[in-house]
Amino acid sequence: MWKTKSRFEFSKLVAVASALSSFILSAIIVHCTYKGIPCDNVTRITEVAWGATGLSNAFYFNKAKAENVPKNIFRLYKGLPKELRDGIDINQLISTLIQ
């Protein structure tokens, strides 16, 4: 069969790009400070870039958590002994743990 190429998630791309821009802007500020060059405007832009990095990380981790909840529930269910598994409805377990 055809192998499917794993796609790079857009949310991960946004998180990486915002972190990279924040690190680059921080390096520019450190360099300007070391050389004695005034960089007030770059400092303001860097503050906003770090805010965007924090926000994109929060959204990415929240999305990843929501995607991994069903996987963790199935792992929990499969780890139970056979006697307990027979008495548990998997749909009820999912609805209880997601709330």
C-alpha positions as CSV (number, residue, x, y, z in Angstrom):
1,M,0.0,0.0,0.0
2,W,0.9,3.6,-0.2
3,K,2.8,5.1,2.7
4,T,1.2,8.2,4.0
5,K,3.6,11.0,4.7
6,S,3.1,12.4,8.2
7,R,2.1,16.0,8.0
8,F,3.6,18.7,10.1
9,E,0.7,20.2,12.1
10,F,-0.1,23.9,11.5
11,S,-0.5,24.6,15.2
12,K,3.0,23.2,15.8
13,L,4.4,25.3,13.0
14,V,2.8,28.4,14.5
15,A,4.3,27.6,18.0
16,V,7.8,26.9,16.5
17,A,7.7,30.1,14.3
18,S,6.6,32.3,17.2
19,A,9.3,30.9,19.5
20,L,11.9,31.3,16.9
21,S,11.0,34.9,16.2
22,S,11.0,35.6,20.0
23,F,14.5,34.1,20.4
24,I,15.8,36.0,17.4
25,L,14.4,39.3,18.6
26,S,15.8,38.7,22.1
27,A,19.2,38.0,20.6
28,I,19.0,41.3,18.7
29,I,18.2,43.1,21.9
30,V,21.1,41.5,23.7
31,H,23.4,42.4,20.8
32,C,22.2,46.1,20.7
33,T,22.5,46.4,24.5
34,Y,26.1,45.0,24.3
35,K,27.0,47.5,21.5
36,G,25.3,50.4,23.2
37,I,22.8,50.9,20.4
38,P,19.3,52.2,21.5
39,C,16.7,49.6,20.7
40,D,13.5,50.8,22.5
41,N,11.2,49.9,19.6
42,V,12.7,46.4,19.2
43,T,12.2,45.9,22.9
44,R,8.5,46.6,22.6
45,I,8.1,44.3,19.6
46,T,10.0,41.6,21.5
47,E,7.6,41.9,24.4
48,V,4.7,41.3,22.1
49,A,6.4,38.4,20.4
50,W,7.0,36.7,23.7
51,G,3.3,37.2,24.5
52,A,2.3,35.6,21.2
53,T,4.7,32.7,21.9
54,G,3.0,32.1,25.3
55,L,-0.4,32.3,23.7
56,S,0.4,30.0,20.8
57,N,2.0,27.5,23.3
58,A,-1.1,27.5,25.4
59,F,-3.4,26.8,22.5
60,Y,-1.1,24.1,21.1
61,F,-0.8,22.3,24.4
62,N,-4.6,22.6,25.0
63,K,-5.2,21.1,21.6
64,A,-2.7,18.3,22.2
65,K,-4.3,17.5,25.5
66,A,-7.7,17.3,23.9
67,E,-6.4,14.9,21.2
68,N,-4.7,12.6,23.7
69,V,-7.6,12.2,26.1
70,P,-9.2,9.3,24.1
71,K,-5.8,7.6,23.8
72,N,-5.2,7.7,27.5
73,I,-8.7,6.5,28.2
74,F,-8.2,3.4,26.0
75,R,-4.8,2.7,27.6
76,L,-6.5,2.9,31.0
77,Y,-9.3,0.6,29.8
78,K,-6.9,-1.9,28.3
79,G,-4.8,-1.9,31.5
80,L,-7.7,-3.0,33.7
81,P,-8.1,-6.7,34.6
82,K,-10.6,-8.7,32.5
83,E,-13.1,-8.9,35.4
84,L,-13.3,-5.1,35.7
85,R,-13.3,-4.6,31.9
86,D,-16.4,-6.7,31.6
87,G,-18.3,-4.6,34.0
88,I,-17.4,-1.2,32.6
89,D,-19.1,0.4,29.6
90,I,-16.3,2.2,27.6
91,N,-18.7,4.9,26.4
92,Q,-19.7,5.7,30.0
93,L,-16.0,5.8,31.0
94,I,-15.2,8.2,28.1
95,S,-18.1,10.5,28.9
96,T,-17.2,10.5,32.6
97,L,-13.5,11.2,32.2
98,I,-13.9,13.9,29.5
99,Q,-16.2,16.1,31.6
